[in-house]
């Protein structure tokens, strides 16, 4: 599969506004392994004051937070969905987010792009950031 590049992406100003408006972040694919990027980013975001919600198929708790099996299982409002899963899975995550109807932002981590899914999210009124790291972008804003 060829590497896909984002056809549209948020500007620096839009990313800054996203962080200002975001309180709760569901981390899709949040690993319990502290050496994995998803765990390190989730830990950073939690320490930066965001409420993180790990979504992972196993474990009961990650970084001291209750783990949910899917986005649909989370019983409260989620502002951002931060995706650490392969590009092929992104579409199903976005379909689930659209069905929920309360997600403001879809964010895919470095190396993760699915333009078809991004267009679906935008059409549903969500902000979309692809192929960027929430930790790096937040650190740049805070610097």
ABEGO torsion letter per residue (X at the ends): XBBBBBABBBBAAAAAAAAAABABBBBBGBBABAABAAAAAAAAAAAAGBBBBBBBABEABBGGBBBBABAAABABBBABBBBABBAAAAAAAAAAAAAAGABABBBBBBGBBBAAAAAAAAAAGBBBBBGBBAAAAAAAAAX
